[in-house]
Amino acid sequence: MAIVIDDDACMGCEACVETCPDAFEMNTDGDKATVKDADSDAECVDEAIDACPAEAISKS
C-alpha cells in the first residue's frame, strides 16, 4: 500500500515529519508535508497517520 497525503487537507503542522521522518518531509516551501517514501514500511507510518490532526494521510 502506498502512503498518500491529501495536499488540500494538509495544514503543515509537521506532526507526521516529527513522528516518522523516514517516510515524510516538508515541501520546499515548508508549508505542506510530502511523502518521502510512498512504499515505506516503517513502523512509525501508522503512528504518523494517527497523529495527523487534519486526517490528511492515508494508505491506498
mmCIF file of the N, C-alpha and C atoms, coordinates in Angstrom:
data_MODEL
# 
_entry.id   MODEL 
# 
loop_
_atom_site.group_PDB 
_atom_site.id 
_atom_site.type_symbol 
_atom_site.label_atom_id 
_atom_site.label_alt_id 
_atom_site.label_comp_id 
_atom_site.label_asym_id 
_atom_site.label_entity_id 
_atom_site.label_seq_id 
_atom_site.pdbx_PDB_ins_code 
_atom_site.Cartn_x 
_atom_site.Cartn_y 
_atom_site.Cartn_z 
_atom_site.occupancy 
_atom_site.B_iso_or_equiv 
_atom_site.pdbx_formal_charge 
_atom_site.auth_seq_id 
_atom_site.auth_comp_id 
_atom_site.auth_asym_id 
_atom_site.auth_atom_id 
_atom_site.pdbx_PDB_model_num 
ATOM 1   N N  . MET A 1 1  ? 0.833  -1.188 0.000  1.00 0.00 ? 1  MET A N  1 
ATOM 2   C CA . MET A 1 1  ? 0.000  0.000  0.000  1.00 0.00 ? 1  MET A CA 1 
ATOM 3   C C  . MET A 1 1  ? 0.875  1.247  0.000  1.00 0.00 ? 1  MET A C  1 
ATOM 4   N N  . ALA A 1 2  ? 0.488  2.205  -0.790 1.00 0.00 ? 2  ALA A N  1 
ATOM 5   C CA . ALA A 1 2  ? 1.242  3.450  -0.884 1.00 0.00 ? 2  ALA A CA 1 
ATOM 6   C C  . ALA A 1 2  ? 0.684  4.487  0.085  1.00 0.00 ? 2  ALA A C  1 
ATOM 7   N N  . ILE A 1 3  ? 1.571  5.271  0.640  1.00 0.00 ? 3  ILE A N  1 
ATOM 8   C CA . ILE A 1 3  ? 1.185  6.350  1.539  1.00 0.00 ? 3  ILE A CA 1 
ATOM 9   C C  . ILE A 1 3  ? 0.820  7.565  0.690  1.00 0.00 ? 3  ILE A C  1 
ATOM 10  N N  . VAL A 1 4  ? -0.292 8.207  1.028  1.00 0.00 ? 4  VAL A N  1 
ATOM 11  C CA . VAL A 1 4  ? -0.775 9.356  0.273  1.00 0.00 ? 4  VAL A CA 1 
ATOM 12  C C  . VAL A 1 4  ? -1.126 10.480 1.239  1.00 0.00 ? 4  VAL A C  1 
ATOM 13  N N  . ILE A 1 5  ? -0.761 11.717 0.868  1.00 0.00 ? 5  ILE A N  1 
ATOM 14  C CA . ILE A 1 5  ? -1.157 12.893 1.635  1.00 0.00 ? 5  ILE A CA 1 
ATOM 15  C C  . ILE A 1 5  ? -2.100 13.724 0.784  1.00 0.00 ? 5  ILE A C  1 
ATOM 16  N N  . ASP A 1 6  ? -3.256 14.066 1.347  1.00 0.00 ? 6  ASP A N  1 
ATOM 17  C CA . ASP A 1 6  ? -4.204 14.964 0.685  1.00 0.00 ? 6  ASP A CA 1 
ATOM 18  C C  . ASP A 1 6  ? -3.658 16.378 0.852  1.00 0.00 ? 6  ASP A C  1 
ATOM 19  N N  . ASP A 1 7  ? -3.103 16.914 -0.229 1.00 0.00 ? 7  ASP A N  1 
ATOM 20  C CA . ASP A 1 7  ? -2.445 18.219 -0.179 1.00 0.00 ? 7  ASP A CA 1 
ATOM 21  C C  . ASP A 1 7  ? -3.406 19.324 0.238  1.00 0.00 ? 7  ASP A C  1 
ATOM 22  N N  . ASP A 1 8  ? -4.658 19.228 -0.154 1.00 0.00 ? 8  ASP A N  1 
ATOM 23  C CA . ASP A 1 8  ? -5.641 20.248 0.219  1.00 0.00 ? 8  ASP A CA 1 
ATOM 24  C C  . ASP A 1 8  ? -5.955 20.207 1.710  1.00 0.00 ? 8  ASP A C  1 
ATOM 25  N N  . ALA A 1 9  ? -5.925 19.027 2.296  1.00 0.00 ? 9  ALA A N  1 
ATOM 26  C CA . ALA A 1 9  ? -6.245 18.884 3.714  1.00 0.00 ? 9  ALA A CA 1 
ATOM 27  C C  . ALA A 1 9  ? -5.052 19.174 4.628  1.00 0.00 ? 9  ALA A C  1 
ATOM 28  N N  . CYS A 1 10 ? -3.835 18.941 4.129  1.00 0.00 ? 10 CYS A N  1 
ATOM 29  C CA . CYS A 1 10 ? -2.632 19.137 4.949  1.00 0.00 ? 10 CYS A CA 1 
ATOM 30  C C  . CYS A 1 10 ? -2.520 20.583 5.391  1.00 0.00 ? 10 CYS A C  1 
ATOM 31  N N  . MET A 1 11 ? -2.310 20.760 6.707  1.00 0.00 ? 11 MET A N  1 
ATOM 32  C CA . MET A 1 11 ? -2.176 22.112 7.247  1.00 0.00 ? 11 MET A CA 1 
ATOM 33  C C  . MET A 1 11 ? -0.740 22.459 7.635  1.00 0.00 ? 11 MET A C  1 
ATOM 34  N N  . GLY A 1 12 ? 0.186  21.579 7.309  1.00 0.00 ? 12 GLY A N  1 
ATOM 35  C CA . GLY A 1 12 ? 1.599  21.866 7.516  1.00 0.00 ? 12 GLY A CA 1 
ATOM 36  C C  . GLY A 1 12 ? 2.054  21.880 8.953  1.00 0.00 ? 12 GLY A C  1 
ATOM 37  N N  . CYS A 1 13 ? 1.413  21.113 9.804  1.00 0.00 ? 13 CYS A N  1 
ATOM 38  C CA . CYS A 1 13 ? 1.759  21.135 11.228 1.00 0.00 ? 13 CYS A CA 1 
ATOM 39  C C  . CYS A 1 13 ? 3.051  20.390 11.547 1.00 0.00 ? 13 CYS A C  1 
ATOM 40  N N  . GLU A 1 14 ? 3.532  19.581 10.624 1.00 0.00 ? 14 GLU A N  1 
ATOM 41  C CA . GLU A 1 14 ? 4.761  18.799 10.749 1.00 0.00 ? 14 GLU A CA 1 
ATOM 42  C C  . GLU A 1 14 ? 4.673  17.618 11.703 1.00 0.00 ? 14 GLU A C  1 
ATOM 43  N N  . ALA A 1 15 ? 3.473  17.264 12.175 1.00 0.00 ? 15 ALA A N  1 
ATOM 44  C CA . ALA A 1 15 ? 3.330  16.133 13.102 1.00 0.00 ? 15 ALA A CA 1 
ATOM 45  C C  . ALA A 1 15 ? 3.838  14.842 12.470 1.00 0.00 ? 15 ALA A C  1 
ATOM 46  N N  . CYS A 1 16 ? 3.548  14.622 11.198 1.00 0.00 ? 16 CYS A N  1 
ATOM 47  C CA . CYS A 1 16 ? 3.994  13.389 10.538 1.00 0.00 ? 16 CYS A CA 1 
ATOM 48  C C  . CYS A 1 16 ? 5.507  13.364 10.379 1.00 0.00 ? 16 CYS A C  1 
ATOM 49  N N  . VAL A 1 17 ? 6.083  14.505 10.071 1.00 0.00 ? 17 VAL A N  1 
ATOM 50  C CA . VAL A 1 17 ? 7.536  14.591 9.891  1.00 0.00 ? 17 VAL A CA 1 
ATOM 51  C C  . VAL A 1 17 ? 8.244  14.322 11.212 1.00 0.00 ? 17 VAL A C  1 
ATOM 52  N N  . GLU A 1 18 ? 7.713  14.878 12.289 1.00 0.00 ? 18 GLU A N  1 
ATOM 53  C CA . GLU A 1 18 ? 8.310  14.666 13.601 1.00 0.00 ? 18 GLU A CA 1 
ATOM 54  C C  . GLU A 1 18 ? 8.144  13.221 14.058 1.00 0.00 ? 18 GLU A C  1 
ATOM 55  N N  . THR A 1 19 ? 7.009  12.618 13.712 1.00 0.00 ? 19 THR A N  1 
ATOM 56  C CA . THR A 1 19 ? 6.709  11.254 14.137 1.00 0.00 ? 19 THR A CA 1 
ATOM 57  C C  . THR A 1 19 ? 7.435  10.214 13.299 1.00 0.00 ? 19 THR A C  1 
ATOM 58  N N  . CYS A 1 20 ? 7.556  10.474 11.996 1.00 0.00 ? 20 CYS A N  1 
ATOM 59  C CA . CYS A 1 20 ? 8.133  9.474  11.086 1.00 0.00 ? 20 CYS A CA 1 
ATOM 60  C C  . CYS A 1 20 ? 8.959  10.139 9.977  1.00 0.00 ? 20 CYS A C  1 
ATOM 61  N N  . PRO A 1 21 ? 10.122 10.659 10.316 1.00 0.00 ? 21 PRO A N  1 
ATOM 62  C CA . PRO A 1 21 ? 10.949 11.355 9.321  1.00 0.00 ? 21 PRO A CA 1 
ATOM 63  C C  . PRO A 1 21 ? 11.486 10.458 8.208  1.00 0.00 ? 21 PRO A C  1 
ATOM 64  N N  . ASP A 1 22 ? 11.415 9.137  8.385  1.00 0.00 ? 22 ASP A N  1 
ATOM 65  C CA . ASP A 1 22 ? 11.852 8.233  7.317  1.00 0.00 ? 22 ASP A CA 1 
ATOM 66  C C  . ASP A 1 22 ? 10.876 8.237  6.149  1.00 0.00 ? 22 ASP A C  1 
ATOM 67  N N  . ALA A 1 23 ? 9.610  8.557  6.412  1.00 0.00 ? 23 ALA A N  1 
ATOM 68  C CA . ALA A 1 23 ? 8.580  8.487  5.373  1.00 0.00 ? 23 ALA A CA 1 
ATOM 69  C C  . ALA A 1 23 ? 8.060  9.843  4.931  1.00 0.00 ? 23 ALA A C  1 
ATOM 70  N N  . PHE A 1 24 ? 8.225  10.879 5.768  1.00 0.00 ? 24 PHE A N  1 
ATOM 71  C CA . PHE A 1 24 ? 7.645  12.187 5.467  1.00 0.00 ? 24 PHE A CA 1 
ATOM 72  C C  . PHE A 1 24 ? 8.679  13.306 5.570  1.00 0.00 ? 24 PHE A C  1 
ATOM 73  N N  . GLU A 1 25 ? 8.458  14.360 4.802  1.00 0.00 ? 25 GLU A N  1 
ATOM 74  C CA . GLU A 1 25 ? 9.289  15.560 4.865  1.00 0.00 ? 25 GLU A CA 1 
ATOM 75  C C  . GLU A 1 25 ? 8.419  16.745 4.474  1.00 0.00 ? 25 GLU A C  1 
ATOM 76  N N  . MET A 1 26 ? 8.899  17.937 4.748  1.00 0.00 ? 26 MET A N  1 
ATOM 77  C CA . MET A 1 26 ? 8.171  19.141 4.347  1.00 0.00 ? 26 MET A CA 1 
ATOM 78  C C  . MET A 1 26 ? 8.580  19.508 2.927  1.00 0.00 ? 26 MET A C  1 
ATOM 79  N N  . ASN A 1 27 ? 7.644  20.119 2.188  1.00 0.00 ? 27 ASN A N  1 
ATOM 80  C CA . ASN A 1 27 ? 7.953  20.541 0.820  1.00 0.00 ? 27 ASN A CA 1 
ATOM 81  C C  . ASN A 1 27 ? 8.966  21.683 0.829  1.00 0.00 ? 27 ASN A C  1 
ATOM 82  N N  . THR A 1 28 ? 9.399  22.113 -0.338 1.00 0.00 ? 28 THR A N  1 
ATOM 83  C CA . THR A 1 28 ? 10.431 23.147 -0.422 1.00 0.00 ? 28 THR A CA 1 
ATOM 84  C C  . THR A 1 28 ? 9.961  24.481 0.135  1.00 0.00 ? 28 THR A C  1 
ATOM 85  N N  . ASP A 1 29 ? 8.649  24.732 0.104  1.00 0.00 ? 29 ASP A N  1 
ATOM 86  C CA . ASP A 1 29 ? 8.114  25.968 0.688  1.00 0.00 ? 29 ASP A CA 1 
ATOM 87  C C  . ASP A 1 29 ? 7.973  25.863 2.201  1.00 0.00 ? 29 ASP A C  1 
ATOM 88  N N  . GLY A 1 30 ? 8.012  24.637 2.725  1.00 0.00 ? 30 GLY A N  1 
ATOM 89  C CA . GLY A 1 30 ? 7.888  24.418 4.163  1.00 0.00 ? 30 GLY A CA 1 
ATOM 90  C C  . GLY A 1 30 ? 6.477  24.564 4.697  1.00 0.00 ? 30 GLY A C  1 
ATOM 91  N N  . ASP A 1 31 ? 5.480  24.541 3.805  1.00 0.00 ? 31 ASP A N  1 
ATOM 92  C CA . ASP A 1 31 ? 4.111  24.749 4.271  1.00 0.00 ? 31 ASP A CA 1 
ATOM 93  C C  . ASP A 1 31 ? 3.215  23.523 4.173  1.00 0.00 ? 31 ASP A C  1 
ATOM 94  N N  . LYS A 1 32 ? 3.709  22.457 3.575  1.00 0.00 ? 32 LYS A N  1 
ATOM 95  C CA . LYS A 1 32 ? 2.941  21.215 3.438  1.00 0.00 ? 32 LYS A CA 1 
ATOM 96  C C  . LYS A 1 32 ? 3.881  20.024 3.580  1.00 0.00 ? 32 LYS A C  1 
ATOM 97  N N  . ALA A 1 33 ? 3.339  18.939 4.100  1.00 0.00 ? 33 ALA A N  1 
ATOM 98  C CA . ALA A 1 33 ? 4.119  17.705 4.181  1.00 0.00 ? 33 ALA A CA 1 
ATOM 99  C C  . ALA A 1 33 ? 4.040  16.965 2.855  1.00 0.00 ? 33 ALA A C  1 
ATOM 100 N N  . THR A 1 34 ? 5.088  16.234 2.565  1.00 0.00 ? 34 THR A N  1 
ATOM 101 C CA . THR A 1 34 ? 5.105  15.366 1.386  1.00 0.00 ? 34 THR A CA 1 
ATOM 102 C C  . THR A 1 34 ? 5.582  13.991 1.806  1.00 0.00 ? 34 THR A C  1 
ATOM 103 N N  . VAL A 1 35 ? 5.298  13.029 0.981  1.00 0.00 ? 35 VAL A N  1 
ATOM 104 C CA . VAL A 1 35 ? 5.733  11.661 1.245  1.00 0.00 ? 35 VAL A CA 1 
ATOM 105 C C  . VAL A 1 35 ? 7.131  11.489 0.670  1.00 0.00 ? 35 VAL A C  1 
ATOM 106 N N  . LYS A 1 36 ? 8.049  11.147 1.522  1.00 0.00 ? 36 LYS A N  1 
ATOM 107 C CA . LYS A 1 36 ? 9.435  10.916 1.110  1.00 0.00 ? 36 LYS A CA 1 
ATOM 108 C C  . LYS A 1 36 ? 9.585  9.525  0.492  1.00 0.00 ? 36 LYS A C  1 
ATOM 109 N N  . ASP A 1 37 ? 8.881  8.552  1.065  1.00 0.00 ? 37 ASP A N  1 
ATOM 110 C CA . ASP A 1 37 ? 8.949  7.164  0.599  1.00 0.00 ? 37 ASP A CA 1 
ATOM 111 C C  . ASP A 1 37 ? 7.541  6.580  0.650  1.00 0.00 ? 37 ASP A C  1 
ATOM 112 N N  . ALA A 1 38 ? 6.851  6.596  -0.485 1.00 0.00 ? 38 ALA A N  1 
ATOM 113 C CA . ALA A 1 38 ? 5.446  6.163  -0.552 1.00 0.00 ? 38 ALA A CA 1 
ATOM 114 C C  . ALA A 1 38 ? 5.263  4.699  -0.172 1.00 0.00 ? 38 ALA A C  1 
ATOM 115 N N  . ASP A 1 39 ? 6.301  3.900  -0.319 1.00 0.00 ? 39 ASP A N  1 
ATOM 116 C CA . ASP A 1 39 ? 6.202  2.479  -0.008 1.00 0.00 ? 39 ASP A CA 1 
ATOM 117 C C  . ASP A 1 39 ? 6.872  2.119  1.315  1.00 0.00 ? 39 ASP A C  1 
ATOM 118 N N  . SER A 1 40 ? 7.120  3.129  2.134  1.00 0.00 ? 40 SER A N  1 
ATOM 119 C CA . SER A 1 40 ? 7.794  2.883  3.402  1.00 0.00 ? 40 SER A CA 1 
ATOM 120 C C  . SER A 1 40 ? 6.987  1.907  4.252  1.00 0.00 ? 40 SER A C  1 
ATOM 121 N N  . ASP A 1 41 ? 7.696  0.981  4.878  1.00 0.00 ? 41 ASP A N  1 
ATOM 122 C CA . ASP A 1 41 ? 7.047  0.064  5.800  1.00 0.00 ? 41 ASP A CA 1 
ATOM 123 C C  . ASP A 1 41 ? 7.527  0.324  7.225  1.00 0.00 ? 41 ASP A C  1 
ATOM 124 N N  . ALA A 1 42 ? 8.029  1.541  7.456  1.00 0.00 ? 42 ALA A N  1 
ATOM 125 C CA . ALA A 1 42 ? 8.495  1.924  8.785  1.00 0.00 ? 42 ALA A CA 1 
ATOM 126 C C  . ALA A 1 42 ? 7.344  1.797  9.781  1.00 0.00 ? 42 ALA A C  1 
ATOM 127 N N  . GLU A 1 43 ? 7.660  1.327  10.961 1.00 0.00 ? 43 GLU A N  1 
ATOM 128 C CA . GLU A 1 43 ? 6.640  1.130  11.988 1.00 0.00 ? 43 GLU A CA 1 
ATOM 129 C C  . GLU A 1 43 ? 5.954  2.436  12.377 1.00 0.00 ? 43 GLU A C  1 
ATOM 130 N N  . CYS A 1 44 ? 6.619  3.548  12.168 1.00 0.00 ? 44 CYS A N  1 
ATOM 131 C CA . CYS A 1 44 ? 6.075  4.828  12.595 1.00 0.00 ? 44 CYS A CA 1 
ATOM 132 C C  . CYS A 1 44 ? 5.037  5.407  11.632 1.00 0.00 ? 44 CYS A C  1 
ATOM 133 N N  . VAL A 1 45 ? 4.837  4.806  10.462 1.00 0.00 ? 45 VAL A N  1 
ATOM 134 C CA . VAL A 1 45 ? 3.889  5.350  9.475  1.00 0.00 ? 45 VAL A CA 1 
ATOM 135 C C  . VAL A 1 45 ? 2.473  5.385  10.048 1.00 0.00 ? 45 VAL A C  1 
ATOM 136 N N  . ASP A 1 46 ? 2.013  4.292  10.642 1.00 0.00 ? 46 ASP A N  1 
ATOM 137 C CA . ASP A 1 46 ? 0.663  4.268  11.211 1.00 0.00 ? 46 ASP A CA 1 
ATOM 138 C C  . ASP A 1 46 ? 0.531  5.266  12.352 1.00 0.00 ? 46 ASP A C  1 
ATOM 139 N N  . GLU A 1 47 ? 1.593  5.423  13.125 1.00 0.00 ? 47 GLU A N  1 
ATOM 140 C CA . GLU A 1 47 ? 1.584  6.402  14.212 1.00 0.00 ? 47 GLU A CA 1 
ATOM 141 C C  . GLU A 1 47 ? 1.461  7.818  13.645 1.00 0.00 ? 47 GLU A C  1 
ATOM 142 N N  . ALA A 1 48 ? 2.146  8.086  12.527 1.00 0.00 ? 48 ALA A N  1 
ATOM 143 C CA . ALA A 1 48 ? 2.067  9.402  11.885 1.00 0.00 ? 48 ALA A CA 1 
ATOM 144 C C  . ALA A 1 48 ? 0.668  9.653  11.330 1.00 0.00 ? 48 ALA A C  1 
ATOM 145 N N  . ILE A 1 49 ? 0.052  8.613  10.761 1.00 0.00 ? 49 ILE A N  1 
ATOM 146 C CA . ILE A 1 49 ? -1.315 8.747  10.256 1.00 0.00 ? 49 ILE A CA 1 
ATOM 147 C C  . ILE A 1 49 ? -2.254 9.126  11.401 1.00 0.00 ? 49 ILE A C  1 
ATOM 148 N N  . ASP A 1 50 ? -2.099 8.464  12.536 1.00 0.00 ? 50 ASP A N  1 
ATOM 149 C CA . ASP A 1 50 ? -2.934 8.758  13.700 1.00 0.00 ? 50 ASP A CA 1 
ATOM 150 C C  . ASP A 1 50 ? -2.648 10.128 14.282 1.00 0.00 ? 50 ASP A C  1 
ATOM 151 N N  . ALA A 1 51 ? -1.406 10.619 14.142 1.00 0.00 ? 51 ALA A N  1 
ATOM 152 C CA . ALA A 1 51 ? -1.012 11.906 14.715 1.00 0.00 ? 51 ALA A CA 1 
ATOM 153 C C  . ALA A 1 51 ? -1.473 13.089 13.889 1.00 0.00 ? 51 ALA A C  1 
ATOM 154 N N  . CYS A 1 52 ? -1.878 12.867 12.650 1.00 0.00 ? 52 CYS A N  1 
ATOM 155 C CA . CYS A 1 52 ? -2.267 13.974 11.764 1.00 0.00 ? 52 CYS A CA 1 
ATOM 156 C C  . CYS A 1 52 ? -3.597 14.580 12.205 1.00 0.00 ? 52 CYS A C  1 
ATOM 157 N N  . PRO A 1 53 ? -3.593 15.838 12.668 1.00 0.00 ? 53 PRO A N  1 
ATOM 158 C CA . PRO A 1 53 ? -4.844 16.451 13.128 1.00 0.00 ? 53 PRO A CA 1 
ATOM 159 C C  . PRO A 1 53 ? -5.828 16.741 11.989 1.00 0.00 ? 53 PRO A C  1 
ATOM 160 N N  . ALA A 1 54 ? -5.337 16.816 10.774 1.00 0.00 ? 54 ALA A N  1 
ATOM 161 C CA . ALA A 1 54 ? -6.195 17.091 9.628  1.00 0.00 ? 54 ALA A CA 1 
ATOM 162 C C  . ALA A 1 54 ? -6.706 15.814 8.956  1.00 0.00 ? 54 ALA A C  1 
ATOM 163 N N  . GLU A 1 55 ? -6.227 14.666 9.448  1.00 0.00 ? 55 GLU A N  1 
ATOM 164 C CA . GLU A 1 55 ? -6.564 13.370 8.860  1.00 0.00 ? 55 GLU A CA 1 
ATOM 165 C C  . GLU A 1 55 ? -6.281 13.365 7.352  1.00 0.00 ? 55 GLU A C  1 
ATOM 166 N N  . ALA A 1 56 ? -5.130 13.934 6.984  1.00 0.00 ? 56 ALA A N  1 
ATOM 167 C CA . ALA A 1 56 ? -4.760 14.105 5.581  1.00 0.00 ? 56 ALA A CA 1 
ATOM 168 C C  . ALA A 1 56 ? -3.934 12.951 5.020  1.00 0.00 ? 56 ALA A C  1 
ATOM 169 N N  . ILE A 1 57 ? -3.545 12.005 5.859  1.00 0.00 ? 57 ILE A N  1 
ATOM 170 C CA . ILE A 1 57 ? -2.673 10.911 5.422  1.00 0.00 ? 57 ILE A CA 1 
ATOM 171 C C  . ILE A 1 57 ? -3.460 9.618  5.374  1.00 0.00 ? 57 ILE A C  1 
ATOM 172 N N  . SER A 1 58 ? -3.255 8.864  4.296  1.00 0.00 ? 58 SER A N  1 
ATOM 173 C CA . SER A 1 58 ? -3.906 7.565  4.181  1.00 0.00 ? 58 SER A CA 1 
ATOM 174 C C  . SER A 1 58 ? -2.995 6.617  3.410  1.00 0.00 ? 58 SER A C  1 
ATOM 175 N N  . LYS A 1 59 ? -3.402 5.379  3.349  1.00 0.00 ? 59 LYS A N  1 
ATOM 176 C CA . LYS A 1 59 ? -2.710 4.367  2.549  1.00 0.00 ? 59 LYS A CA 1 
ATOM 177 C C  . LYS A 1 59 ? -3.690 3.918  1.469  1.00 0.00 ? 59 LYS A C  1 
ATOM 178 N N  . SER A 1 60 ? -3.196 3.802  0.246  1.00 0.00 ? 60 SER A N  1 
ATOM 179 C CA . SER A 1 60 ? -4.083 3.333  -0.812 1.00 0.00 ? 60 SER A CA 1 
ATOM 180 C C  . SER A 1 60 ? -3.416 2.250  -1.637 1.00 0.00 ? 60 SER A C  1 
# 
